[in-house]
Amino acid sequence: MTATLAMPAFADHADRTQPVHIEADKMTADDKHKNTLFEGTVILTQGTIRLTADHMTVREDPNGFKYASAFGNPVTFRQKREGLNEWVKGSAQHAEYNGKLDRIELFDHADVHRDKDEIKGDYLSYDTRSEVLQAHGHEDAKSTPFSTPSGRVHVTLQPGKKQETETPPPTPPAHGTTPVTPSSKAPASTATPGKAP
């Protein structure tokens, strides 16, 4: 099963122009292939984006874009939404970060939260620029140890705040009075001016 959820705001556009910072207990760099392996409580940050994992491989393409392949129990990420005091947060067993496309893919026991809304699936793809989230369940729920129940996508959307748009009911008349309605008005006089009726 596939679900697409467009979140009605945009992620912090300044993130993609920020430098990438990575912390870890251990680092092994392969300068020839532009690959670096980080191990032990790995934390990658870029602006408001924060990605954590047990180990992570980061590579850079000729244009300077960064790509990360992260594994953990779990891998987590978060990013602030533009103009709002809200964060999009997610977790999974495996994550792929594409700095060129501004996309994070989550695999195995994946879930994403935005405020109180939640979406779960075996695969989630989150576009950090447009905040479009796609989720896929797994056709065979028993094929992975982290599949969601029945292999389906699960979405929980909280109701929005209600607005008072209804017209309040009319105030009832005071006790002992008869309300005036068009049908209870006295008929107009038919007397001729100057003559007694």
N, C-alpha and C positions, 0 to 999 in steps of 0.2 A: 504494500500500500504506500502511496506517495501523498504528501501534503505540502502545500506551499503557504507560508505565512509572511505577509508583507507588514512589517512593523511601521506605524505611521510617523516616522521621524528618521533623521539621518544620523549615522554615527559621527563621532568627532572628526571632521575633515582634516584637522591639523595633525592627526596621528601619522598619516603616510609621509609627512615631511620631517618627522622626528627621527633622530638616530636610534638604532637598535642597541639595547644593552642586554648583556647576558651574564648571569652569575651561575657558578657551579662549584662542586668540590674538586672536579678534575676536568682537564681539557686536553684533547689530542687534536692537533691541527695538521691538515694535509694541504699545504700551500699550492702544490702543483694542481690538484683537482678542486681547489677552493672549497674543501669540505672540512668541517670542524665537528668533532664529537665532544659533547658535554655530558658529564655523568655526576650524579649525586645532587639532589635538590636543585634542579635547574630552574632558573627564573629568567624568562625573556620579557623585556618591556620595550614598547615603542609608543611614546605618548601615553595615552590612557589604556592601551592594550597591555595585558599582562597574561603570559602563558607560562604555566608551571608543569614540570614533568620529572620523572626519575632519571631519564636520559633522553638526549635530544641531539640530532644531527642537523647542522645548519650549513647550507651552501649558498654561494653567491654567483649569479650569472654575470656575463660580461658587461651588462648594463648597470650592475650594482644592486639589483633586486635580491632580497633575501628569501630563502625557502627553508622551512623547518619541518622535520619529521620527529614527532615527540611520542614517547611511550611512558605510561605511568599507571599508578593504581590509586587515584585516577590522574589523568591529565586534566588541568583546569584552565579556563581562560575567562577574561572579563574585558569589557570595554564600555566607556561612558558614552551615553547618548548625547548628541549635540543639543545644547540649549536646555537640557533637562538635568535634574539631579537624580538620574536613574542610570542603572548599569545593566548591560546584557551579560549574563554569566552562563557558562556551560562547563560540562565535564564529560569525559569518555575515557576509554582505555588507550586510545591511539588518536593522535591529531596530526593533521597536515596543515601548515600555514604557508600561504602563497602571497608574498609581499607584492608581487606584480599585479595580481588580480584583486588584492585585498580580500582574500577569502580564507576562511578556516573550515576545514572538514573534520568531523568527529566520527569515529568508528567504534562500535561495540559499547553497548550500555551508555549511549549518548543521550544527554538531555541539555536543554537550554532554557533559562529563565529570563524573562523580561518583566520587571516589577513582580506582579503576582501571577502572571501568565507562564505556562510551562508547556514544553513540547518534548516528547521522548521518541526515540527510534533507534534502530540499529545503525543508521547512517544519517548524519545531519550536515548540511552544507550551509554556512552562514556568510553572506556577503557583508563585510564590515562597512562598505560605503553606502549601499542602498538599504541595508538592514532587511534584505530578503532572505528568509530562512526556508530551506527545503529539507524534508524529512522522508526517509524511506524505511519501511519495515522490512523484514526478511521473509522470503517466501517459505523457507523451512525454519520454523521457530527452534528446532533442535540442532541446527547446524553450528551454532556458536554458543559457548557457555554464558555469554552476556546478552543473548537475545531478549527482547522485551516479551512479555507474556503474549502468546498467540502470534508473535512475529509482526504485530501491527503497530502503526504509529498511534501515539496517545497524545492528545492536545487538551489542555485545561485553560480556558479563557475566563477570567473573572468578569462579572458584569460591570459596566461603566456606571458612573455616578448619575443618578436620576436628576432631571431638571424639572422644576415646578412650572409646567406649561398649562395645566388644567385651569379653567375658569372657576372661581369659587362659587358655591351654590348661593342663590339669592337669600337675603335675610327675611325670615318669616315676618308677617305683619304683627303689630302689637295686639295684645289680647283685647277682644271686644270691637275691633275695627274690621271693616270689609275692604279688601284690596280693590282698587279701581282697575278694571280691565276694559278693553275696547267694547265688549258686549254689555258692560254694566253702566256705561255712561248714559246720562239722560239724553233723549232725542232732542235735536235742535228745534227751536221754536219756529212754528209756521205762521205766526200771527202777522197780519199786514200792518205796517207802520202806521200809527195814528188811530187805529181801531182797537176796540176792546176785543179780547179773544172770545 
